[in-house]
Amino acid sequence: MFAPDRERCDAFDNAVIESFWGSMQIELLNRKRWTTRLELSMAMVDWIEGFYNRRRRHSSIGNVSPIEFERRQSLQAA
């Protein structure tokens, strides 16, 4: 019996999320001891929305931040 394609394991399946969690671990979680889960949750949301998604350089868009990428796109469209 063979597993359906969607159930087969691939060494690269988790690479993106493992990279994300590794970055969060180094850049946020290892820098402070959190007193409550709520405090940790809020810090994680702030890090993801404030830094990771907006200012961090992403290789998928030419190693620039999403803000810079959008600025360049708007200049090209104008």
N, C-alpha and C positions, 0 to 999 in steps of 0.2 A: 504494500500500500504506500502511495506517495502523498506527501503533504501538498496541498494546493500552493500555488505560487506565492500568495500573500502570506503564507505561514513559514516559508523557507527562511532560514537564517542567512544573513549576509554580514560580513565583517564591517561593512560601511553603513549599515542601517542606523546605528546609534552615533555615528561620528559627529554629526552636527550638534545634537543635544549634549553629548559628552563634552564637546568643546565649549558650549555655552555654560554648562555647570562648572567646568574647570575654571573658566574666566570669572564666574561669579564667586567661586570659592576663594580664589586668589585676591580679586579686587575688592570684595565686599566682606565675605563671611569670616575670613581669617584676620580681619583688622580690628574686630571689636567683639566683646562678649555681650551677648544680648540678654536682657533681664526678663523679657516676656515674649511670648510668641507673636503678640500683636506688634510689638516694636520691631521684631525681626521681619514680619510680613510687610510692614510699611516700608522698611529699609529696602527690602527686595523689590517692591513695586517702584520705589523712587529710583533705584539703580537701573532697573530695566527700562522704565519710561524716560528717565532723565538723562541717563548716560548711554546705556547699551544700544537702545533703539535710535537715538538722535545724534550723539556726538562720536561714538566709536566708529573707527574706519571698518568698512565691510569689504571683503575681497570680491564679493559678487557684483559690486558696483564700482570696481576700479580702485579699490583701496582708498576711498574717500568716505567721509561721513554722509549719512543720508541728507543732512541739511545742505552740505556742499553739493551733493549730487543733484538735489532739487534746484538749487540756485543755478547750477550750470545748465540744467534742462530748461529752466525758464528763460535764461539768456539766449539759448539756441532757438527757442520758440519765438522770441521777440524780434 
